[in-house]
Every structure is written in structure tokens, then in C-alpha cells.
């Protein structure tokens, strides 16, 4: 992951509702959740949930799949892992204190 992608992802995650969406999608696993289920979990209108899902999709953190008349969203685990790796990739270089986070 490059710096620009990381900044875009962090910007998308820096909203309480979007962070809650990602956490719910991580819990749901690869099958994800429908847009209606996500809206219900957020306590938001479908249009408001769609706004947040669009921001997460634009950041490359979630994918959507049309199923019949609904849309299912799933977290992109590889993107989330890439973001975590981006944060930690330099943590062990010359800093003994930081090594505790990397094992």
C-alpha cells in the first residue's frame, strides 16, 4: 500500500459510522451483509448507510455485489491487512521499543 492509498483509507475510517460498518463487516466474514442489514445496525436510513458504504468502497475497503434486488457488502480483508502492514512496516527498524508490537 502506498501513502496516498493509506491516507484515503484512514480518511474513510475516521468516521464513527464507517468504522462501525467495517467492524460489522469484519464480524460478518466473507459473506458480508446486505445494505439493509448495515443500515439497521447503524440505526441509519438506507440513503445514509449508502453514503458511508460509498466512501468505504471508494477507499477500497469494501466491495459490493448485487444479489437480486439487494446489494451485499463485504470487507476487503486484503486491503485491511495492507493498511495494518503499512502502519507497521517500519516499526522494527532500529527502534527496540517498537519491536513489542511486531512480536
Rosetta constraint file for C-alpha pairs under 8 A:
AtomPair CA 1 CA 5 HARMONIC 6.29 0.50
AtomPair CA 1 CA 6 HARMONIC 6.58 0.50
AtomPair CA 1 CA 82 HARMONIC 5.88 0.50
AtomPair CA 1 CA 83 HARMONIC 6.78 0.50
AtomPair CA 1 CA 86 HARMONIC 6.23 0.50
AtomPair CA 2 CA 6 HARMONIC 6.23 0.50
AtomPair CA 2 CA 86 HARMONIC 7.70 0.50
AtomPair CA 3 CA 7 HARMONIC 6.10 0.50
AtomPair CA 4 CA 8 HARMONIC 6.25 0.50
AtomPair CA 5 CA 9 HARMONIC 6.16 0.50
AtomPair CA 5 CA 59 HARMONIC 7.37 0.50
AtomPair CA 6 CA 10 HARMONIC 6.07 0.50
AtomPair CA 6 CA 83 HARMONIC 6.19 0.50
AtomPair CA 6 CA 86 HARMONIC 7.41 0.50
AtomPair CA 7 CA 11 HARMONIC 6.03 0.50
AtomPair CA 8 CA 12 HARMONIC 6.29 0.50
AtomPair CA 8 CA 59 HARMONIC 5.65 0.50
AtomPair CA 9 CA 13 HARMONIC 6.24 0.50
AtomPair CA 9 CA 56 HARMONIC 7.66 0.50
AtomPair CA 9 CA 59 HARMONIC 5.16 0.50
AtomPair CA 9 CA 60 HARMONIC 7.34 0.50
AtomPair CA 9 CA 61 HARMONIC 7.04 0.50
AtomPair CA 9 CA 83 HARMONIC 7.69 0.50
AtomPair CA 10 CA 14 HARMONIC 6.01 0.50
AtomPair CA 11 CA 15 HARMONIC 7.78 0.50
AtomPair CA 12 CA 18 HARMONIC 6.94 0.50
AtomPair CA 12 CA 55 HARMONIC 6.10 0.50
AtomPair CA 12 CA 56 HARMONIC 5.81 0.50
AtomPair CA 12 CA 59 HARMONIC 6.50 0.50
AtomPair CA 13 CA 18 HARMONIC 5.82 0.50
AtomPair CA 13 CA 19 HARMONIC 5.23 0.50
AtomPair CA 13 CA 56 HARMONIC 7.66 0.50
AtomPair CA 14 CA 18 HARMONIC 7.52 0.50
AtomPair CA 14 CA 19 HARMONIC 7.02 0.50
AtomPair CA 15 CA 19 HARMONIC 6.09 0.50
AtomPair CA 16 CA 20 HARMONIC 6.19 0.50
AtomPair CA 17 CA 21 HARMONIC 6.22 0.50
AtomPair CA 17 CA 42 HARMONIC 6.78 0.50
AtomPair CA 17 CA 52 HARMONIC 7.26 0.50
AtomPair CA 18 CA 22 HARMONIC 6.28 0.50
AtomPair CA 18 CA 52 HARMONIC 5.76 0.50
AtomPair CA 18 CA 53 HARMONIC 7.35 0.50
AtomPair CA 18 CA 56 HARMONIC 7.16 0.50
AtomPair CA 19 CA 23 HARMONIC 6.23 0.50
AtomPair CA 20 CA 24 HARMONIC 6.13 0.50
AtomPair CA 20 CA 42 HARMONIC 7.45 0.50
AtomPair CA 21 CA 25 HARMONIC 6.13 0.50
AtomPair CA 21 CA 38 HARMONIC 6.80 0.50
AtomPair CA 21 CA 42 HARMONIC 7.44 0.50
AtomPair CA 21 CA 53 HARMONIC 7.88 0.50
AtomPair CA 22 CA 26 HARMONIC 6.07 0.50
AtomPair CA 22 CA 75 HARMONIC 6.59 0.50
AtomPair CA 23 CA 27 HARMONIC 6.29 0.50
AtomPair CA 24 CA 28 HARMONIC 6.16 0.50
AtomPair CA 24 CA 38 HARMONIC 7.89 0.50
AtomPair CA 25 CA 29 HARMONIC 6.29 0.50
AtomPair CA 25 CA 32 HARMONIC 5.55 0.50
AtomPair CA 25 CA 33 HARMONIC 6.67 0.50
AtomPair CA 25 CA 73 HARMONIC 7.59 0.50
AtomPair CA 25 CA 74 HARMONIC 5.81 0.50
AtomPair CA 25 CA 75 HARMONIC 5.59 0.50
AtomPair CA 26 CA 32 HARMONIC 7.86 0.50
AtomPair CA 26 CA 74 HARMONIC 7.82 0.50
AtomPair CA 26 CA 75 HARMONIC 6.16 0.50
AtomPair CA 26 CA 77 HARMONIC 7.94 0.50
AtomPair CA 28 CA 32 HARMONIC 5.16 0.50
AtomPair CA 28 CA 33 HARMONIC 6.72 0.50
AtomPair CA 28 CA 74 HARMONIC 7.96 0.50
AtomPair CA 29 CA 74 HARMONIC 7.30 0.50
AtomPair CA 29 CA 75 HARMONIC 7.65 0.50
AtomPair CA 30 CA 74 HARMONIC 6.09 0.50
AtomPair CA 30 CA 75 HARMONIC 7.29 0.50
AtomPair CA 31 CA 74 HARMONIC 6.47 0.50
AtomPair CA 32 CA 72 HARMONIC 6.32 0.50
AtomPair CA 32 CA 73 HARMONIC 5.30 0.50
AtomPair CA 32 CA 74 HARMONIC 4.14 0.50
AtomPair CA 32 CA 75 HARMONIC 7.03 0.50
AtomPair CA 33 CA 37 HARMONIC 6.03 0.50
AtomPair CA 33 CA 38 HARMONIC 6.43 0.50
AtomPair CA 33 CA 72 HARMONIC 5.33 0.50
AtomPair CA 33 CA 73 HARMONIC 5.48 0.50
AtomPair CA 33 CA 74 HARMONIC 6.62 0.50
AtomPair CA 34 CA 38 HARMONIC 6.32 0.50
AtomPair CA 34 CA 70 HARMONIC 6.74 0.50
AtomPair CA 34 CA 71 HARMONIC 5.62 0.50
AtomPair CA 34 CA 72 HARMONIC 4.09 0.50
AtomPair CA 34 CA 73 HARMONIC 6.04 0.50
AtomPair CA 35 CA 39 HARMONIC 6.18 0.50
AtomPair CA 35 CA 46 HARMONIC 7.27 0.50
AtomPair CA 35 CA 49 HARMONIC 7.32 0.50
AtomPair CA 35 CA 50 HARMONIC 7.29 0.50
AtomPair CA 35 CA 70 HARMONIC 7.17 0.50
AtomPair CA 35 CA 71 HARMONIC 5.82 0.50
AtomPair CA 35 CA 72 HARMONIC 5.96 0.50
AtomPair CA 35 CA 73 HARMONIC 6.77 0.50
AtomPair CA 36 CA 40 HARMONIC 6.15 0.50
AtomPair CA 36 CA 46 HARMONIC 6.54 0.50
AtomPair CA 37 CA 41 HARMONIC 6.21 0.50
AtomPair CA 38 CA 42 HARMONIC 6.19 0.50
AtomPair CA 38 CA 49 HARMONIC 6.93 0.50
AtomPair CA 39 CA 43 HARMONIC 5.96 0.50
AtomPair CA 39 CA 44 HARMONIC 5.08 0.50
AtomPair CA 39 CA 45 HARMONIC 6.08 0.50
AtomPair CA 39 CA 46 HARMONIC 5.48 0.50
AtomPair CA 39 CA 48 HARMONIC 7.74 0.50
AtomPair CA 39 CA 49 HARMONIC 5.17 0.50
AtomPair CA 40 CA 44 HARMONIC 6.39 0.50
AtomPair CA 40 CA 45 HARMONIC 7.91 0.50
AtomPair CA 42 CA 49 HARMONIC 7.44 0.50
AtomPair CA 44 CA 48 HARMONIC 6.00 0.50
AtomPair CA 44 CA 49 HARMONIC 6.07 0.50
AtomPair CA 45 CA 49 HARMONIC 6.28 0.50
AtomPair CA 46 CA 50 HARMONIC 6.03 0.50
AtomPair CA 47 CA 51 HARMONIC 6.25 0.50
AtomPair CA 48 CA 52 HARMONIC 6.57 0.50
AtomPair CA 49 CA 53 HARMONIC 6.10 0.50
AtomPair CA 50 CA 54 HARMONIC 5.95 0.50
AtomPair CA 51 CA 55 HARMONIC 6.50 0.50
AtomPair CA 52 CA 56 HARMONIC 6.39 0.50
AtomPair CA 53 CA 57 HARMONIC 6.06 0.50
AtomPair CA 53 CA 62 HARMONIC 7.65 0.50
AtomPair CA 54 CA 58 HARMONIC 6.01 0.50
AtomPair CA 55 CA 59 HARMONIC 6.29 0.50
AtomPair CA 56 CA 60 HARMONIC 6.40 0.50
AtomPair CA 56 CA 61 HARMONIC 5.41 0.50
AtomPair CA 56 CA 62 HARMONIC 5.84 0.50
AtomPair CA 57 CA 61 HARMONIC 5.68 0.50
AtomPair CA 57 CA 62 HARMONIC 4.87 0.50
AtomPair CA 57 CA 63 HARMONIC 6.04 0.50
AtomPair CA 57 CA 64 HARMONIC 7.84 0.50
AtomPair CA 60 CA 76 HARMONIC 7.42 0.50
AtomPair CA 60 CA 79 HARMONIC 6.89 0.50
AtomPair CA 61 CA 75 HARMONIC 5.98 0.50
AtomPair CA 61 CA 76 HARMONIC 5.30 0.50
AtomPair CA 61 CA 77 HARMONIC 7.85 0.50
AtomPair CA 61 CA 79 HARMONIC 5.85 0.50
AtomPair CA 61 CA 80 HARMONIC 6.66 0.50
AtomPair CA 62 CA 73 HARMONIC 6.51 0.50
AtomPair CA 62 CA 74 HARMONIC 5.48 0.50
AtomPair CA 62 CA 75 HARMONIC 4.31 0.50
AtomPair CA 62 CA 76 HARMONIC 5.09 0.50
AtomPair CA 63 CA 73 HARMONIC 5.56 0.50
AtomPair CA 63 CA 74 HARMONIC 5.44 0.50
AtomPair CA 63 CA 75 HARMONIC 6.39 0.50
AtomPair CA 63 CA 76 HARMONIC 6.53 0.50
AtomPair CA 64 CA 71 HARMONIC 6.38 0.50
AtomPair CA 64 CA 72 HARMONIC 5.51 0.50
AtomPair CA 64 CA 73 HARMONIC 4.45 0.50
AtomPair CA 64 CA 74 HARMONIC 6.54 0.50
AtomPair CA 65 CA 71 HARMONIC 5.55 0.50
AtomPair CA 65 CA 72 HARMONIC 5.21 0.50
AtomPair CA 65 CA 73 HARMONIC 6.47 0.50
AtomPair CA 66 CA 70 HARMONIC 5.98 0.50
AtomPair CA 66 CA 71 HARMONIC 4.40 0.50
AtomPair CA 66 CA 72 HARMONIC 6.32 0.50
AtomPair CA 67 CA 71 HARMONIC 5.71 0.50
AtomPair CA 67 CA 72 HARMONIC 6.94 0.50
AtomPair CA 75 CA 80 HARMONIC 7.99 0.50
AtomPair CA 76 CA 80 HARMONIC 6.46 0.50
AtomPair CA 77 CA 81 HARMONIC 6.04 0.50
AtomPair CA 78 CA 82 HARMONIC 6.01 0.50
AtomPair CA 79 CA 83 HARMONIC 6.22 0.50
AtomPair CA 80 CA 84 HARMONIC 6.38 0.50
AtomPair CA 81 CA 85 HARMONIC 6.08 0.50
AtomPair CA 82 CA 86 HARMONIC 5.98 0.50
AtomPair CA 83 CA 87 HARMONIC 6.40 0.50
AtomPair CA 84 CA 88 HARMONIC 6.35 0.50
AtomPair CA 85 CA 89 HARMONIC 5.51 0.50
AtomPair CA 87 CA 91 HARMONIC 7.89 0.50
AtomPair CA 88 CA 92 HARMONIC 7.92 0.50
AtomPair CA 88 CA 102 HARMONIC 7.58 0.50
AtomPair CA 91 CA 95 HARMONIC 6.91 0.50
AtomPair CA 91 CA 98 HARMONIC 5.61 0.50
AtomPair CA 91 CA 99 HARMONIC 6.66 0.50
AtomPair CA 91 CA 102 HARMONIC 7.62 0.50
AtomPair CA 92 CA 96 HARMONIC 6.92 0.50
AtomPair CA 92 CA 98 HARMONIC 5.91 0.50
AtomPair CA 92 CA 99 HARMONIC 5.01 0.50
AtomPair CA 92 CA 102 HARMONIC 7.14 0.50
AtomPair CA 95 CA 99 HARMONIC 6.78 0.50
AtomPair CA 96 CA 100 HARMONIC 7.90 0.50
AtomPair CA 98 CA 102 HARMONIC 7.56 0.50
AtomPair CA 99 CA 103 HARMONIC 6.50 0.50
